[in-house]
Amino acid sequence: MHYQDEYPTAIIAMRVGDFYEIFGDAAIDISERLELTLTSRDFGLKERVKMVGFPYHRIDVYREKIRDFAGEGVEISIPGIPGSRFQP
């Protein structure tokens, strides 16, 4: 989550198992626009964190769908993917 705090205008997808997950307010927006199921987890925090995910093997498809509605000014970054701004 610290990536999102550092870059609040970026949409950041993190690989969690077989899915890429997007967290927080971006997850709410993306779940509505792409008709994906919004879920949440507590992660040991007081409040549950909203999240939305898609299968890792569909990253290219969902990256383009997100880019289509987010526009050119929004950075979509996936840590661990070559060329992404954020690397673990």
OpenMM code with the backbone's topology and positions (N, CA, C; nanometers):
from openmm import Vec3, app, unit

residues = "MET HIS TYR GLN ASP GLU TYR PRO THR ALA ILE ILE ALA MET ARG VAL GLY ASP PHE TYR GLU ILE PHE GLY ASP ALA ALA ILE ASP ILE SER GLU ARG LEU GLU LEU THR LEU THR SER ARG ASP PHE GLY LEU LYS GLU ARG VAL LYS MET VAL GLY PHE PRO TYR HIS ARG ILE ASP VAL TYR ARG GLU LYS ILE ARG ASP PHE ALA GLY GLU GLY VAL GLU ILE SER ILE PRO GLY ILE PRO GLY SER ARG PHE GLN PRO".split()
positions = [
    Vec3(0.0812, -0.1199, 0.0000),
    Vec3(0.0000, 0.0000, 0.0000),
    Vec3(0.0856, 0.1264, 0.0000),
    Vec3(0.2103, 0.1175, 0.0399),
    Vec3(0.2923, 0.2384, 0.0455),
    Vec3(0.3177, 0.2972, -0.0919),
    Vec3(0.3161, 0.2170, -0.1978),
    Vec3(0.3305, 0.2729, -0.3325),
    Vec3(0.2181, 0.3716, -0.3607),
    Vec3(0.0955, 0.3334, -0.3256),
    Vec3(-0.0195, 0.4192, -0.3528),
    Vec3(-0.0100, 0.5494, -0.2744),
    Vec3(0.0417, 0.5432, -0.1526),
    Vec3(0.0589, 0.6653, -0.0735),
    Vec3(0.1591, 0.7598, -0.1388),
    Vec3(0.2651, 0.7043, -0.1960),
    Vec3(0.3684, 0.7852, -0.2595),
    Vec3(0.3242, 0.8419, -0.3942),
    Vec3(0.2373, 0.7704, -0.4638),
    Vec3(0.1935, 0.8097, -0.5978),
    Vec3(0.0408, 0.8037, -0.6040),
    Vec3(-0.0285, 0.8984, -0.5427),
    Vec3(-0.1736, 0.8898, -0.5292),
    Vec3(-0.2520, 0.8937, -0.6600),
    Vec3(-0.1939, 0.9454, -0.7681),
    Vec3(-0.2682, 0.9497, -0.8944),
    Vec3(-0.2439, 0.8269, -0.9812),
    Vec3(-0.1548, 0.7395, -0.9391),
    Vec3(-0.1267, 0.6178, -1.0164),
    Vec3(-0.2267, 0.5083, -0.9803),
    Vec3(-0.2518, 0.4204, -1.0742),
    Vec3(-0.3284, 0.2987, -1.0477),
    Vec3(-0.2260, 0.1868, -1.0412),
    Vec3(-0.2158, 0.1236, -0.9261),
    Vec3(-0.1118, 0.0240, -0.9037),
    Vec3(-0.1758, -0.1124, -0.8804),
    Vec3(-0.1354, -0.2099, -0.9603),
    Vec3(-0.1835, -0.3469, -0.9459),
    Vec3(-0.0703, -0.4319, -0.8886),
    Vec3(-0.0986, -0.5020, -0.7798),
    Vec3(0.0014, -0.5868, -0.7138),
    Vec3(-0.0352, -0.7335, -0.7357),
    Vec3(0.0630, -0.8146, -0.7667),
    Vec3(0.0372, -0.9576, -0.7850),
    Vec3(0.0204, -1.0233, -0.6485),
    Vec3(-0.0938, -1.0895, -0.6327),
    Vec3(-0.1254, -1.1645, -0.5112),
    Vec3(-0.1718, -1.3025, -0.5568),
    Vec3(-0.0833, -1.3995, -0.5473),
    Vec3(-0.1174, -1.5336, -0.5953),
    Vec3(-0.1385, -1.5329, -0.7455),
    Vec3(-0.2529, -1.5820, -0.7899),
    Vec3(-0.2841, -1.5899, -0.9324),
    Vec3(-0.3585, -1.4668, -0.9854),
    Vec3(-0.3643, -1.3614, -0.9048),
    Vec3(-0.4382, -1.2415, -0.9427),
    Vec3(-0.3518, -1.1171, -0.9286),
    Vec3(-0.3891, -1.0140, -1.0026),
    Vec3(-0.3396, -0.8796, -0.9782),
    Vec3(-0.4505, -0.8086, -0.9035),
    Vec3(-0.4159, -0.7427, -0.7943),
    Vec3(-0.5130, -0.6731, -0.7105),
    Vec3(-0.4858, -0.5239, -0.7119),
    Vec3(-0.5927, -0.4476, -0.7131),
    Vec3(-0.5879, -0.3027, -0.7015),
    Vec3(-0.6646, -0.2692, -0.5744),
    Vec3(-0.6104, -0.1769, -0.4943),
    Vec3(-0.6636, -0.1511, -0.3612),
    Vec3(-0.7214, -0.0114, -0.3469),
    Vec3(-0.8040, 0.0068, -0.2436),
    Vec3(-0.8532, 0.1379, -0.2035),
    Vec3(-0.9566, 0.1971, -0.2976),
    Vec3(-0.9530, 0.3309, -0.3071),
    Vec3(-1.0514, 0.4022, -0.3899),
    Vec3(-1.0435, 0.3624, -0.5366),
    Vec3(-0.9236, 0.3338, -0.5851),
    Vec3(-0.9088, 0.2901, -0.7244),
    Vec3(-0.9834, 0.1590, -0.7470),
    Vec3(-0.9832, 0.0713, -0.6478),
    Vec3(-1.0539, -0.0563, -0.6597),
    Vec3(-1.2043, -0.0349, -0.6748),
    Vec3(-1.2576, 0.0595, -0.5996),
    Vec3(-1.4008, 0.0882, -0.6074),
    Vec3(-1.4373, 0.1363, -0.7477),
    Vec3(-1.3622, 0.2311, -0.7984),
    Vec3(-1.3869, 0.2870, -0.9320),
    Vec3(-1.3733, 0.1799, -1.0399),
    Vec3(-1.2671, 0.1036, -1.0352),
    Vec3(-1.2425, 0.0018, -1.1383),
    Vec3(-1.3473, -0.1088, -1.1326),
    Vec3(-1.3879, -0.1481, -1.0127),
    Vec3(-1.4897, -0.2535, -1.0026),
    Vec3(-1.6201, -0.2102, -1.0679),
    Vec3(-1.6566, -0.0824, -1.0509),
    Vec3(-1.7799, -0.0320, -1.1117),
    Vec3(-1.7672, -0.0207, -1.2632),
    Vec3(-1.6576, 0.0362, -1.3101),
    Vec3(-1.6406, 0.0586, -1.4539),
    Vec3(-1.6224, -0.0704, -1.5331),
    Vec3(-1.5518, -0.1681, -1.4748),
    Vec3(-1.5240, -0.2926, -1.5475),
    Vec3(-1.6129, -0.4078, -1.5039),
    Vec3(-1.7083, -0.3773, -1.4146),
    Vec3(-1.8029, -0.4774, -1.3652),
    Vec3(-1.7305, -0.5981, -1.3055),
    Vec3(-1.6318, -0.5691, -1.2205),
    Vec3(-1.5590, -0.6720, -1.1471),
    Vec3(-1.6075, -0.6719, -1.0033),
    Vec3(-1.5966, -0.7845, -0.9360),
    Vec3(-1.6422, -0.7964, -0.7981),
    Vec3(-1.5483, -0.7233, -0.7025),
    Vec3(-1.6055, -0.6334, -0.6237),
    Vec3(-1.5306, -0.5614, -0.5214),
    Vec3(-1.5313, -0.6450, -0.3946),
    Vec3(-1.4144, -0.6682, -0.3391),
    Vec3(-1.4026, -0.7427, -0.2145),
    Vec3(-1.3258, -0.6565, -0.1146),
    Vec3(-1.2989, -0.7125, 0.0024),
    Vec3(-1.2174, -0.6418, 0.1010),
    Vec3(-1.1515, -0.7426, 0.1941),
    Vec3(-1.0425, -0.6989, 0.2552),
    Vec3(-0.9707, -0.7801, 0.3541),
    Vec3(-0.9284, -0.6886, 0.4671),
    Vec3(-0.9068, -0.7470, 0.5844),
    Vec3(-0.8695, -0.6616, 0.6965),
    Vec3(-0.7186, -0.6399, 0.7071),
    Vec3(-0.6374, -0.7285, 0.6583),
    Vec3(-0.4918, -0.7143, 0.6612),
    Vec3(-0.4398, -0.6756, 0.7991),
    Vec3(-0.5152, -0.7082, 0.9032),
    Vec3(-0.4742, -0.6741, 1.0388),
    Vec3(-0.4966, -0.5289, 1.0760),
    Vec3(-0.5708, -0.4561, 0.9934),
    Vec3(-0.5983, -0.3144, 1.0169),
    Vec3(-0.7351, -0.2964, 1.0826),
    Vec3(-0.7622, -0.1779, 1.1314),
    Vec3(-0.8916, -0.1489, 1.1929),
    Vec3(-1.0036, -0.1547, 1.0905),
    Vec3(-0.9771, -0.1009, 0.9720),
    Vec3(-1.0771, -0.0992, 0.8655),
    Vec3(-1.0364, -0.1955, 0.7548),
    Vec3(-1.1348, -0.2565, 0.6932),
    Vec3(-1.1077, -0.3456, 0.5813),
    Vec3(-1.0635, -0.2627, 0.4603),
    Vec3(-0.9739, -0.3186, 0.3820),
    Vec3(-0.9225, -0.2526, 0.2616),
    Vec3(-0.9990, -0.3060, 0.1417),
    Vec3(-1.0594, -0.2154, 0.0648),
    Vec3(-1.1310, -0.2542, -0.0569),
    Vec3(-1.0292, -0.3006, -0.1607),
    Vec3(-1.0675, -0.4029, -0.2373),
    Vec3(-0.9789, -0.4530, -0.3411),
    Vec3(-1.0590, -0.5164, -0.4538),
    Vec3(-0.9995, -0.5125, -0.5722),
    Vec3(-1.0575, -0.5754, -0.6897),
    Vec3(-0.9428, -0.6428, -0.7642),
    Vec3(-0.9706, -0.7582, -0.8222),
    Vec3(-0.8627, -0.8305, -0.8892),
    Vec3(-0.9052, -0.8921, -1.0207),
    Vec3(-0.8026, -0.9339, -1.0937),
    Vec3(-0.8239, -1.0045, -1.2197),
    Vec3(-0.7094, -1.1039, -1.2360),
    Vec3(-0.7318, -1.2124, -1.3115),
    Vec3(-0.6299, -1.3164, -1.3260),
    Vec3(-0.5003, -1.2621, -1.3869),
    Vec3(-0.3877, -1.3089, -1.3354),
    Vec3(-0.2570, -1.2593, -1.3800),
    Vec3(-0.2355, -1.2775, -1.5293),
    Vec3(-0.2897, -1.3846, -1.5864),
    Vec3(-0.2665, -1.4108, -1.7290),
    Vec3(-0.3484, -1.3186, -1.8197),
    Vec3(-0.4332, -1.2331, -1.7603),
    Vec3(-0.5132, -1.1383, -1.8380),
    Vec3(-0.4652, -0.9941, -1.8179),
    Vec3(-0.3437, -0.9762, -1.7685),
    Vec3(-0.2919, -0.8441, -1.7369),
    Vec3(-0.2957, -0.7496, -1.8568),
    Vec3(-0.2598, -0.7969, -1.9736),
    Vec3(-0.2590, -0.7092, -2.0913),
    Vec3(-0.3989, -0.6583, -2.1244),
    Vec3(-0.4980, -0.7453, -2.1137),
    Vec3(-0.6363, -0.7074, -2.1430),
    Vec3(-0.6846, -0.6020, -2.0439),
    Vec3(-0.6647, -0.6272, -1.9146),
    Vec3(-0.7151, -0.5344, -1.8137),
    Vec3(-0.6349, -0.4050, -1.8084),
    Vec3(-0.5079, -0.4110, -1.8364),
    Vec3(-0.4282, -0.2882, -1.8402),
    Vec3(-0.4837, -0.1954, -1.9481),
    Vec3(-0.5184, -0.2498, -2.0640),
    Vec3(-0.5747, -0.1679, -2.1720),
    Vec3(-0.7148, -0.1162, -2.1364),
    Vec3(-0.7972, -0.2000, -2.0733),
    Vec3(-0.9307, -0.1545, -2.0333),
    Vec3(-0.9216, -0.0394, -1.9342),
    Vec3(-0.8306, -0.0501, -1.8386),
    Vec3(-0.8129, 0.0563, -1.7404),
    Vec3(-0.7612, 0.1820, -1.8082),
    Vec3(-0.6670, 0.1659, -1.8969),
    Vec3(-0.6109, 0.2806, -1.9697),
    Vec3(-0.7187, 0.3503, -2.0533),
    Vec3(-0.8107, 0.2730, -2.1092),
    Vec3(-0.9171, 0.3303, -2.1916),
    Vec3(-1.0018, 0.4309, -2.1140),
    Vec3(-1.0366, 0.4018, -1.9895),
    Vec3(-1.1190, 0.4959, -1.9152),
    Vec3(-1.0386, 0.5922, -1.8285),
    Vec3(-0.9180, 0.5553, -1.7903),
    Vec3(-0.8382, 0.6408, -1.7024),
    Vec3(-0.7719, 0.7549, -1.7788),
    Vec3(-0.7447, 0.7316, -1.9056),
    Vec3(-0.6819, 0.8351, -1.9868),
    Vec3(-0.5306, 0.8278, -1.9830),
    Vec3(-0.4709, 0.9047, -2.0671),
    Vec3(-0.3253, 0.9044, -2.0827),
    Vec3(-0.2524, 0.9602, -1.9614),
    Vec3(-0.3173, 1.0455, -1.8840),
    Vec3(-0.2499, 1.1090, -1.7715),
    Vec3(-0.2346, 1.0205, -1.6493),
    Vec3(-0.2992, 0.9056, -1.6486),
    Vec3(-0.2936, 0.8167, -1.5329),
    Vec3(-0.1935, 0.7060, -1.5593),
    Vec3(-0.1026, 0.6901, -1.4653),
    Vec3(-0.0036, 0.5835, -1.4778),
    Vec3(-0.0607, 0.4548, -1.4213),
    Vec3(-0.0472, 0.3472, -1.4969),
    Vec3(-0.0869, 0.2149, -1.4514),
    Vec3(0.0418, 0.1364, -1.4355),
    Vec3(0.0702, 0.0944, -1.3156),
    Vec3(0.1984, 0.0307, -1.2907),
    Vec3(0.1814, -0.1007, -1.2180),
    Vec3(0.2619, -0.1962, -1.2560),
    Vec3(0.2580, -0.3291, -1.1985),
    Vec3(0.3985, -0.3651, -1.1521),
    Vec3(0.4238, -0.3617, -1.0209),
    Vec3(0.5576, -0.3982, -0.9732),
    Vec3(0.5982, -0.5365, -1.0233),
    Vec3(0.7214, -0.5466, -1.0688),
    Vec3(0.7735, -0.6730, -1.1175),
    Vec3(0.7603, -0.6924, -1.2673),
    Vec3(0.6813, -0.6079, -1.3341),
    Vec3(0.6646, -0.6158, -1.4789),
    Vec3(0.7679, -0.5217, -1.5416),
    Vec3(0.8496, -0.5710, -1.6334),
    Vec3(0.9497, -0.4836, -1.6963),
    Vec3(0.8866, -0.3576, -1.7537),
    Vec3(0.9509, -0.2451, -1.7315),
    Vec3(0.9007, -0.1191, -1.7810),
    Vec3(0.8086, -0.0463, -1.6853),
    Vec3(0.7670, -0.1142, -1.5767),
    Vec3(0.6823, -0.0488, -1.4779),
    Vec3(0.7663, 0.0418, -1.3900),
    Vec3(0.7042, 0.1456, -1.3436),
    Vec3(0.7736, 0.2440, -1.2610),
    Vec3(0.8125, 0.1861, -1.1251),
    Vec3(0.7276, 0.1032, -1.0670),
    Vec3(0.7501, 0.0527, -0.9318),
    Vec3(0.8102, -0.0867, -0.9365),
    Vec3(0.9180, -0.1054, -0.8694),
    Vec3(0.9816, -0.2373, -0.8627),
    Vec3(1.0040, -0.2725, -0.7151),
    Vec3(0.9762, -0.3970, -0.6783),
    Vec3(0.9949, -0.4360, -0.5377),
    Vec3(1.1412, -0.4340, -0.4987),
] * unit.nanometer
topology = app.Topology()
chain = topology.addChain("A")
for resn in residues:
    res = topology.addResidue(resn, chain)
    for name in ("N", "CA", "C"):
        topology.addAtom(name, app.Element.getBySymbol(name[0]), res)
